[in-house]
Amino acid sequence: MDQHRVDRMSADGHTADDGFFRHYALLSRLKSELSTMIPSLTLPSLIITLSFLSGCSGPQSILNPAGPSALAVSRLWWGMFGFSVTVLLVVMTLWIYAMRRKPRPLTEAQADRINQSWIIGGGLVLPIAGIVALLSFSIPMGYRMLPLPVAGQSVPHIDVIGHQWWWEVRYPDTDIVLINELHLPAGTPVDIHVTSSDVIHSFWVPRLAGKIDMIPGRTNVLRIEADAPGQLLGKCAEFCGVGHAHMLLEVQVHTPEDYEAWLEAYEYE
């Protein structure tokens, strides 16, 4: 065999080993730098994240509920947010731990047991627990918005018809027809009967309740209730064409006495 070729193969082998150790040293240095950077980035990241929450306010914020249904939606949002933050913290903690620890050699049996634990815990237990937790929040929330009978009380209803790109509001048993304006009594459940004259729209007053689709040829019912008098803002939550963004609904909540007075005054105009 050519001794020169053997020397070259040996030299190439040493070169490969040198490359391996060079890459290993680079990864080790990167791991060390990340371990140092993570604690210093924790506080700024927390501040930035909390500052984003300042955008969750305003007349259409679900985090500022003005009725029992919206309160249930808000609690669901906070529950999902808390669950997501918990998952994030667990994942980040495990990642930091994995970056800092020195792995010990495992036998094949030990590796199999660890893999099975992660599959069962992360692939079965965690998703099932998350789904059960979300259902425990969402089912009562949806129940509040169903038009169920109220003992000893007749629930009034208002008809809302969606058009491109405006709202038609009708009060049954009266001649009152409003455009882009909805009046409600405070402290009283009201069933909103919604439909559409053209395309699919979606009725949504974020501070009062969730969304409900307005479908041509079909009437859906959403129960809403406002806690106190005030001005709210609704909007179409289903893209319905070029004017969708401007399809807004002004909602005025009165005391029960002022609401009755408004109905009488409007009918006599």
Secondary structure, DSSP 8 states (H G I E B T S, - for coil): --HHHHHHHHHHHHHHHHHHHHHHHHHHHHHHHHHHHHHHHHHHHHHHHHHHGGGS-STT-TTS--SHHHHHHHHHHHHHHHHHHHHHHHHHHHHHHHHHS------HHHHHHHHHHHHHIIIIIHHHHHHHHHHHHHHHHHHHTS---BTTB---EEEEEEETTEEEEE-TTS--EEESEEEEEBTS-EEEEEEESSS-EEEE-TTT---EEE-BT--EEEEE-BSSSEEEEEEE-S--STTGGG-EEEEEEE-HHHHHHHHHHHHH-
